[in-house]
Amino acid sequence: MSDDFEESLKGHTYTEFHQVFEHLSKQGNETIQATLAVMYAGGIIVPKDEKEAARWWWIAASQGDATAQFNLGLLYENGKRTSDFAEASVWYRLSAEQGNAEAQYKLGLMYEQGWGVEKDKTEAVRQYRRAAEQGHNVAKISLTLLYSEGKEMPINFVQAYMWYLVAKSNLHEGNNKIREDLEQGVNDILKKMTPDQISEGQELAHDWIKKI
């Protein structure tokens, strides 16, 4: 939530704020509905209320707000009492189809692990790739691992090496542990690759880095 937005609320009572937002949200404004969810979830301006936050996430998500759909998926995945992975996957999918990279990554993870959906490594790769194409670094690392391990899918060292290089190019300072773990895994991959495969992986990575 922007500082300008919070500044604009100063001098207004909670009752005034609540009446205006409730009125707008009931008119079907999913942006306002999602904003209400954020505010209730974080206790911003209004008292913190997780149930009320969930209600507004659901309302906004049902009207097609991609961020709300993703957040509703998170609520179902991380339920306090029980997780509902199947329901989480429904909302992640809706958000992912609207181009939400986080939702695409989450959906890929569910297909990789078989959480709430039938395990499908090919579909996991497809979703990870969609997220990676938008710059999602964890999705790039996931692609590196999937292609190098070859569990329930063909090994492809060229693709594994390419995604490693692409992910490495976006790692910031402070990610040294991740970088070290990646490099250790890739060193094992390089031992199994021919010089031509290494060159191909480098060329593909170079092309990807230019694009994203």
Secondary structure, DSSP 8 states (H G I E B T S, - for coil): --HHHHHHHTTS-HHHHHHHHHHHHHTT-HHHHHHHHHHHHHTSSS---HHHHHHHHHHHHHTT-HHHHHHHHHHHHT-SS---HHHHHHHHHHHHHTT-HHHHHHHHHHHHHTSSS---HHHHHHHHHHHHTTT-HHHHHHHHHHHHH-TTS---HHHHHHHHHHHHHT--TT-HHHHHHHHHHHHHHHTTS-HHHHHHHHHHHHHHHHH-
